[in-house]
Amino acid sequence: MATSAAALARMGCNGDAGMSDPLLRELDHYVVLEPVGAERILTAAETLAWLERQLQTLPEPPADLAGLPGAAAQAERLLETACQLELEPGRTVQWFAVRLEPPSG
């Protein structure tokens, strides 16, 4: 039985610690999970673009992002500090950093 990429490669966003581990910030891929649809593996650039699109669906950005100058800066902050975004009550998107290759060294 195959194990999902998210289950195998989730590298820890526990809701409040975010991407505080420097090793996680070096990763180039993310598993993204949406309420409808299968999980997808995206590059960091694709994940930023995906987050921007998610933010643009909101009537206003979350309070902690409101002071940032646009969806691109807000998406970057989310990628660095969080792993989920509530689009509306009960509808949340999530993303998790994944390593596709073993660490070198």
Backbone hydrogen bonds in HBPLUS format (Angstrom, degrees):
<---DONOR---> <-ACCEPTOR-->    atom                        ^
c    i                          cat <-CA-CA->   ^        H-A-AA   ^      H-
h    n   atom  resd res      DA  || num        DHA   H-A  angle D-A-AA Bond
n    s   type  num  typ     dist DA aas  dist angle  dist       angle   num
A0008-LEU N   A0004-SER O   3.02 MM   4  6.29 157.4  2.07 151.9 158.5     1
A0009-ALA N   A0005-ALA O   2.81 MM   4  5.73 161.3  1.85 151.9 157.1     2
A0010-ARG N   A0006-ALA O   3.02 MM   4  5.29 132.2  2.26 139.5 141.8     3
A0019-MET N   A0080-GLU O   3.29 MM  61  5.30 138.0  2.48 122.7 128.8     4
A0024-LEU N   A0021-ASP O   2.96 MM   3  5.50 131.0  2.21 113.8 125.5     5
A0026-GLU N   A0023-LEU O   3.18 MM   3  5.41 149.3  2.28 102.8 111.8     6
A0027-LEU N   A0024-LEU O   3.13 MM   3  5.48 165.1  2.15 112.5 117.2     7
A0044-ALA N   A0028-ASP O   2.77 MM  16  5.12 123.0  2.10 142.1 137.7     8
A0098-VAL N   A0029-HIS O   2.95 MM  69  5.58 162.4  1.98 141.8 139.8     9
A0030-TYR N   A0042-LEU O   2.82 MM  12  5.35 154.2  1.88 154.1 162.0    10
A0042-LEU N   A0030-TYR O   2.80 MM  12  5.35 162.5  1.83 159.9 164.0    11
A0031-VAL N   A0096-PHE O   2.83 MM  65  5.25 156.8  1.89 151.4 154.9    12
A0096-PHE N   A0031-VAL O   2.91 MM  65  5.25 147.5  2.02 143.9 154.4    13
A0032-VAL N   A0040-ARG O   2.81 MM   8  5.40 158.5  1.85 155.5 162.9    14
A0040-ARG N   A0032-VAL O   3.12 MM   8  5.40 156.8  2.18 145.6 152.8    15
A0033-LEU N   A0094-GLN O   2.82 MM  61  5.11 166.6  1.83 147.8 149.5    16
A0094-GLN N   A0033-LEU O   2.97 MM  61  5.11 162.4  2.00 146.7 151.9    17
A0047-THR N   A0043-THR O   2.83 MM   4  6.05 150.4  1.92 149.2 158.2    18
A0048-LEU N   A0044-ALA O   2.93 MM   4  6.22 154.3  2.00 148.4 154.8    19
A0049-ALA N   A0045-ALA O   3.06 MM   4  6.34 160.8  2.10 147.4 152.2    20
A0050-TRP N   A0046-GLU O   2.86 MM   4  6.05 153.9  1.93 143.9 151.7    21
A0051-LEU N   A0047-THR O   2.82 MM   4  6.06 157.9  1.87 150.1 155.8    22
A0052-GLU N   A0048-LEU O   2.92 MM   4  6.18 155.9  1.98 148.0 154.8    23
A0053-ARG N   A0049-ALA O   3.03 MM   4  6.34 158.0  2.08 147.2 152.4    24
A0054-GLN N   A0050-TRP O   2.97 MM   4  6.29 153.0  2.04 146.3 154.2    25
A0055-LEU N   A0051-LEU O   2.86 MM   4  6.12 162.3  1.89 156.1 160.2    26
A0056-GLN N   A0052-GLU O   2.95 MM   4  6.18 148.3  2.05 147.5 156.3    27
A0057-THR N   A0054-GLN O   3.14 MM   3  5.44 152.6  2.22 105.2 113.5    28
A0058-LEU N   A0055-LEU O   3.09 MM   3  5.50 158.3  2.14 110.8 117.5    29
A0065-LEU N   A0062-PRO O   2.88 MM   3  5.45 156.8  1.93 120.0 127.9    30
A0066-ALA N   A0062-PRO O   3.10 MM   4  6.16 124.3  2.43 148.1 162.5    31
A0066-ALA N   A0063-ALA O   3.33 MM   3  5.15 146.6  2.45  96.1 105.4    32
A0068-LEU N   A0065-LEU O   2.99 MM   3  5.63 166.0  2.01 124.2 128.8    33
A0070-GLY N   A0068-LEU O   2.94 MM   2  5.92 140.4  2.10 101.1  93.2    34
A0074-GLN N   A0070-GLY O   3.00 MM   4  6.20 158.5  2.05 151.9 158.9    35
A0075-ALA N   A0071-ALA O   2.78 MM   4  5.85 156.9  1.83 147.9 153.6    36
A0076-GLU N   A0072-ALA O   3.03 MM   4  6.25 157.1  2.08 145.4 151.6    37
A0077-ARG N   A0073-ALA O   3.02 MM   4  6.25 159.4  2.07 146.4 151.6    38
A0078-LEU N   A0074-GLN O   2.94 MM   4  6.22 159.9  1.99 148.8 154.5    39
A0079-LEU N   A0075-ALA O   2.90 MM   4  6.12 163.1  1.93 152.4 156.8    40
A0080-GLU N   A0076-GLU O   3.07 MM   4  6.27 148.6  2.17 145.6 153.5    41
A0081-THR N   A0077-ARG O   2.96 MM   4  6.03 136.2  2.16 146.8 158.6    42
A0081-THR N   A0078-LEU O   3.21 MM   3  5.22 131.1  2.46  95.9 108.6    43
A0082-ALA N   A0078-LEU O   2.85 MM   4  5.14 150.7  1.94 152.2 149.6    44
A0095-TRP N   A0083-CYS O   2.95 MM  12  5.15 150.8  2.04 132.4 136.9    45
A0085-LEU N   A0093-VAL O   2.89 MM   8  5.42 151.2  1.97 152.6 158.3    46
A0093-VAL N   A0085-LEU O   2.98 MM   8  5.42 163.1  2.01 150.8 152.5    47
A0087-LEU N   A0091-ARG O   2.78 MM   4  5.66 148.2  1.88 157.4 167.9    48
A0088-GLU N   A0091-ARG O   3.39 MM   3  5.25 155.5  2.46 138.1 141.2    49
A0091-ARG N   A0088-GLU O   2.83 MM   3  5.25 163.1  1.86 147.8 145.3    50
